[in-house]
Amino acid sequence: MFVAAFLPLAAGAQEVQGLRDRDPDLASSKKVVEDLARANFHRGPFYLLSRLQIADAGYTEAAYLPTGDSEAGLSLTVNAPQRLYFVPSKKAIFSLDLVPGYSFFNGDSGRNQFNYLGRADAHFLFNHLYLNAYTLRADQLRAHVADLNRLATTRTDETGAAAEWKYSSRTSALFSAARRTYQYPSDRYQPIFDELDFNPVQLLERDENNARVALTHKTFPLTSLFLSAEGSDYQFRNATFKDSRRLWYGGGVSYDSGRTGIRLEVAALSLTFSDKTQHSYQGLGGTLSATRTNGRWTYAGRAGRDLGFSVFLANNYYVASTADAEISYIANRRLTLRTGVVYEQDDYETPVHGIERRDQTSFSSVGFLLTFRRLLAGVDGGWYERKSNYDVTTDSGIRYVLHLSFNP
């Protein structure tokens, strides 16, 4: 069975020799400028980035894990992302994103459906400050690998703002705030459970408010230290007993030498429910990422620990521990060989029928990517396995992932 996914190639960087970063430009501002430089079409103040993707709904740029729907015959999702920039001045840039798509289910055309994402941004670029205000709406088929092991159509409305303030060449701060709404409309594709110990996915419909701040100081020539804090309030529409607050207090270190990049963040993580009869969480969370470029070889790895909301009987949440690693080798200017492994473990803290559920999912693969002027294509193949100590759907076997992206 073939599923499809899009994966951009990561480019190597030059080694930086022991110099402090005196560049006053802001990282977020640079990303906008780089986008404009990559535009497919440009006329006056208008810039357009256009491409066509074939992507499986269970795929993200960080990792790929199949779901139970893959076995049922999900074929592919075709997306056509379009981004239009309007640049009336150097200090103010406006962008509009539209991602129409269509999902195909092999052998069951009655489940095929349209998907879309629309987003509008206002970017303000100053010497020491970057501001971004945005609003978006998405109605898309997404993978819920943990807990559900299914695809579900999620309707998301979000409005928010983000800012990056650079006090000096060594000190900066990041701020973000957003309000999101998640819905699982019953007239769209939603998971059907064979097991009896699952509640309807509509129990996850919620409104949430999120805010985060991170303070960074470049303490050493190649190393920065940072502090972070994040808070989220959740109000559930169909399950008020899940109303809760998530707090994240932490910090970490990042290292960037050009060839080698490492970022570690560790935090005290809590999830406290308004209903005191519900089981809350107190523990550690964190993320770790590392990359290394050595000639034609590139090594990358990521790991994380966080919480997710659950519809599994008597469990409001699960603890997700994830890890993935990838090695790629540039054989020539068009061909890249690659191998990787993805792993996820999900732990549930409230016993059901005397068992504290634990799921383990992994996918190990080898493959290649071919890069042409406007086309990226390739395939990965490997062994997929999902197992659990509870009587839920498990699976194993060979999976193939097709990569395809076209820039007009």
Secondary structure, 3 states (H helix, E strand, C coil): CEEEECCCCCCCCCCCCCCCCCCCCCHHHHHHHHHHHCCCEEECCEEEEECEEEECCCECCCCECCCHHHHHCEEEEEECCEEEEECCCCCEEEEEEEEEEEEEECCCHHHCEEEEEEEEEEEEECCCEEEEEEEEEEEEEEEECCCCCEEEEEEEEEEEEEEEEECCCCEEEEEEEEEEEEECCCCCCCCCCCCCCECCHHHHCEEEEEEEEEEEECCCCCEEEEEEEEEEEEEECCCHHHCEEEEEEEEEEEEECCCEEEEEEEEEEEEEECCCCCCCEEEEEEEEEEEEEECCEEEEEEEEEEEEECCECCCCEEEEEEEEEEEEEECCCCEEEEEEEEEEEEECCCCECCECCEEEEEEEEEEEEEECCCEEEEEEEEEEEEEECCCCCCEEEEEEEEEEEECC
